[in-house]
Amino acid sequence: MAGLSEPLGRQVRRLVRAGLRRAPDGRLPAHPGLLVFDTRLDLVATGDDVAPWLSSLGDETHVASAFGLPIPMWVVAAAARALQSAQEGGHGRVGVRAATMSEQWLFAQASVTRGPDGRPDRVVVALDAARPSAIAPVIAAAHGISVREREVIGHLVTETGTSAIADSLGISAHTVRDHVKSILHKFGASSRAEPTALLLGTHRPL
């Protein structure tokens, strides 16, 4: 089994990278789909655009609702986590990434609203296309980028020079160049602009 972990990991990363490079799915709405749950986590209201978002998620474990919409279990779990956070004095927000059947990424943001008494009242879950900042960690993981390499990429995104990156991270310019070389190799890129464009969501679909 140990010998299978590396090739399986490579295959998973390859599939994820392929999905990250796909063009946006024009069948999905231009606006977020909204789901509103009460504190018992029963669905009590929806937005007009929610059905296409839910149908894009395919065959998953669902929870029935009075609206006839099959709600993925992970959406209800996100709402439950946000509600628990608010009840325990936290910010009452939870974000979850998910892949659609067309291998696009969406982002579900669960946020708790409060009534006049200040107590948690509703949980609103918004389903929308994932922004680059939401999927950047997935992209980095899919390409096997290390923690230090992610720090270097963070500076590359702002077009920081090698010397400035070295000073900021407390490493030598030679080490920075080695990290950049490793990053380019892992992304299969020939220039610094390619991995940063992918992370910023400005890449061209292959």
N, C-alpha and C positions, 0 to 999 in steps of 0.2 A: 504493500500500500504506500509506503514511504516513497518508493521509486515512481509512483504514479502522480504524486502531488505536483511536481514541477511541470510535466507535460500538460496535466489538466489545468494548472494555473495559466499556462501559456494560451491554451485553447479558450478559456474563459475571457482572458484579456483581449484576445483577438476578436471574439464575438462582440464584446462591449465596445471596442474601438470601432468596429464596423457600424454599430448602431449610432455611435456618437457622430459619425461623419455623414449620416443620412440627411437628406433635405427635409425641411419641416413638412408635416402632413397637412395638406391643404383641406382635408376633410374635417379637421378639428376647428372648433369655434375660435373667433378672434378674441373673445372675451372669456373671463373666468367662469367656471360653473360653481354655483354656490349650494351648499347643503347646510341646513340649520337644524341642530339637535337641541333637545331640552336637557335638563340635568339628569334625566333617566336614560339619556342617549337614544331616545326615540326621535326619528326624523319628523320635524314639524313644519318645515318649509323648504322650498328649493328655488333656485334661479332658473330662468328660461333656458340657459345653455348647458345645464348639467348633464342631460341624457347623453349627448355625443361624447362627452368626456368619460362617463362611466362605461359606455359601450366600447370605447377604445382600449379598455383595460383587459378585455378578454375573459377567459374562463378562470375565475378565481373563486376562493371561498367567499360567499356572499351572506349578507344579512337581509332578510325581507323587510319591506317598509310598507306603510299605508299608501304610499304614492305609486306602488307597483314597480319601483326602481330597485334593482339588485345592488345593494351597497357593499363594496368590498370590505371584508373584515378589517383590513389594515387601516381603512379610512375611519371606521368606528373606533379602532384602537388608538389612532392619533387623536381623535376627539376626546377619548377617555383620558389620555395622558395630559392633554391640555387642561381638561377640567380638574384633574387631580392636582396639577401644578397650581391652578388658581385657588383651589380649596386649601392648599397648604401654604398659601401666602406668596406663591411664585408669580411669574409674569403671565402664565396662562396661555402660552403659545408653543406650538410644536410644528415643525416642518418635516415632511417626508418626501423623498424622491421615489418615483416609480416609472417603470418602462411600459409604454403602450404596446399593442400588438404590432404596430408598424415600427417598433424599436425607436420611438421618440421618447424623450424624457419629459415627464410632467412633475410639477411640484405641488404638493398639497399642504396648505398652511391652515392649521387649526388654531383659532383664536377665541378666547372666552369673552363674552359680554357680561355686563353686570346690571342688575336692576337698581331701582331707586334706593334700596337699602344697602347697596354696595356688595351684595352677595352674588356669586356666579349665577347667571340667569339662562344663557344660551351658549352654545358652541357653534361658531360659524367655520365651516371648512371650505376653502376656496381652491378649486382645481384649475391649474393654469400651466402653460408651457414653462418649463424650467428655464430660469435665467442662467447665464454662464456661471455666475458666482455659486449657484446651487449645485451645478454638476461638475465644477472644477475639481473637487476632491475625487469624484468618480473617474474623471479623465486621468488624473494623476495616478490613482491606484491601478487603473487599467493598463497604464504604460509602465508600471513598476517603478515609479518615481519615489526616491527616498525622502525622508523628512528634510534633510539638508538641501537636497535638490529642489524641493518645493520652495524653500526659502530663497534660493537663487532665482527660481522662476518668478517669484514675487517681485524681485528687482528687475528682471528682464521685461516684465510687463510694463514697467514704468520707464523702460529704455535707459536704465542706469548703466553706466560704464563699468568695465571690469575693475578698475581701481576703487571706485566708489563702493561697489559690491563687497570687495575685499575688506575695506575699512569698516563697513557696516556690520559684517558678519565676523570680523576679527580673524580672518584667514588670509592667506597669501593670494596674490593675483594668479599665481601658477595653479593653486588649488581651485580657484574660481574657474579658470579655463578648463581644468579637468572635469569639473562638474558640468560645465556647459557642453563639453564634448560628450559626456555620458548622457545628458538630457537629449541632445540631438540624435544620438544613436538610438535611444529608447523610443523616440518619436518617429524615427526613420526620416528625419528632417535634414535639410542642407543649410538652413539659416536659422538664426535666433527667432525670426519673425514667425516661423511656422508653428512651433509649440505654443507661443503666446497667442497667436491668432485662434488656435483651436480652443485654448482656455477662455478666451474672450468671446467665443461664439461667432467670430467673423470669418471662419474658414469656409472654403468652398467644398460642397459635397463631392466625394470621389465618384 
